[in-house]
Amino acid sequence: MTTTPSQSVEVPETTQLIDGEWSPAPVELGTQLENPNTGEAVAQMRGSTDDDVERAAAAAWRVHESGAWLKIPAQERADMLEKVADALDAAAPQVAALESFGTAAVISTTAMLAGVINGGSFRLAAGLLRDGRLMHTVDGPTGKPAEVHRLPWGPALSLVPWNAPAPQGCHKIANSLAVGAPTILKPSEWAPYGTTLVAEVIAKALDEAGAPQGTFQLVQGNSHVGGRLVKDQRIRSISFTGGLVGGQAIAAACAPDFKPAQLELGGNNPVVVLDDADLDGAATGITELLTQLNGQWCRALGRLIIQGGIYDDLMAAVLEKFGQLVIGDSLSAESQMGPIVHSGHLSMLKGRIAEYEAKGGKAHSSSSLPDLPGNFLAPTLITGVSSADAQEEIFGPVATVHRAADDAEALALANGTPFGLEGYVFAGDEERGMALARQVRAGGVKVNGSTMLSLNLMAPRPAWGLSGLGVEGTTETFDFFTNPRVVGVENLSAAALKSMFS
């Protein structure tokens, strides 16, 4: 068999960073990691011990209690973060290759994410520090200004998923470090490679810049490791991106201590195509929304809603686009779509398709799969399934299709699940599309767009319903890791206050 590009990737050891010391993650978790392009087992999942987790939490708390990281002036912390950004930019090609291997996303996508988001997140956080976001003043009652300081809650924990772990980790870590919080990162056990390299780059740059030992740490493992840290009272804020079940468990664990949790969860996102839409543009967008990150991302297409008059023509156009896709090894520059991350996830997706077919659905696909033994699945649209049977996110290149008679029914279908992460509307008349988009119950709604980028870098990325809790964004994540403290001179007694209003 011909060697594929992914088979030339050297898989790094799964390591951990505890209180300044690197070591192999010692615990075998009992599951094999695969090369998703070939299905070959390449490594054993590994994790940190309970003792490792305890030492990491203790180190983070020590740094927090001493103020060793927080007391570094904001402008100096900004300098350090910019050095981290430079180091991440230099490592972007290596990170992109490991992300493509581990997550199965095609190299053109992981290269874009590594080149734009990884270092960019640290520069944005440094910019917020330089702009003075950690302190501003308001007028006090007797003419003296009152200071509003944004201070870290305490040690922060970042939990990132397997579909794009390195860029998501960088976004979280950059902001928690910027506000002065010692930070622990736990990547998904399903794709540790790229995130571990990112952690090595961050740690080395911080160490060279003079950051205190224990400021940034990396642990490895499954939900057991993450759960111990979430429940640890020394960990004071949690930023999690992942599935609904994990988010609900974290929210429940944080409730007794009123610990702030930022939760970005699943979507089952609607794509509404109105009857005046450009068919080719809509078909392109639908294809991209179902195949970017191989359909394995929280803002992917979940439910396609088509107005009846264009239903047949649009379905034909989409299937034609599917037929033109180049599906192949994720590290091949020619590939537009790669495989599913793991054989277990592939089996789950095939099971979901079979469930829909058992309920009367019909699966439509037209893509050619490569002559490789990996975890490949053609993008699939399923017709004939009711909205009531299409409530749950699939998290793969599979979406249900629903027919709408008019704008009102399309909106009702779009809002017909308990999720609300992202929505999309394709319309020839942009104002008509905007009018419908304004009513879609989701954190973000794009009209005639299908990129992975936000509508604006400084716009928030909120979630509605079961899609999450709290708001992500350039400034929003920065603010999440802090709590305000207002300090000022009042020079006013209660009696004097009463006389002012008598």
Secondary structure, DSSP 8 states (H G I E B T S, - for coil): ----GGGG------EEEETTEEEE--EEEEEEEEETTTTEEEEEEEE--HHHHHHHHHHHHHHHHHTTTTTS-HHHHHHHHHHHHHHHHHHHHHHHHHHHHHH---HHHHHHHIIIIIHHHHHHHHHHHHTTTTEEEEE-TTS-EEEEEEEE-SSEEEE--SSSHHHHHHHHHHHHHHTT--EEEE--TTS-HHHHHHHHHHHHHHHHHT--TTSEEE---SHHHHHHHHH-TT--EEEEES-HHHHHHHHHHHGGGT--EEEE----EEEEE-TTS-HHHHHHHHHHHHHGGGG-STTSEEEEEEEGGGHHHHHHHHHHHHHH--B--TT-TT-SB---S-HHHHHHHHHHHHHHHHTT-EEE------SSSS-----EEEES--GGG--S---SSEEEEEEESSHHHHHHHHT-SSEESEEEEE-SSHHHHHHHHTTS-SSEEEES---SS-SSTTS-EE-EETTEESEESHHHHHHHTEEEEEE------HHHHHHHT-
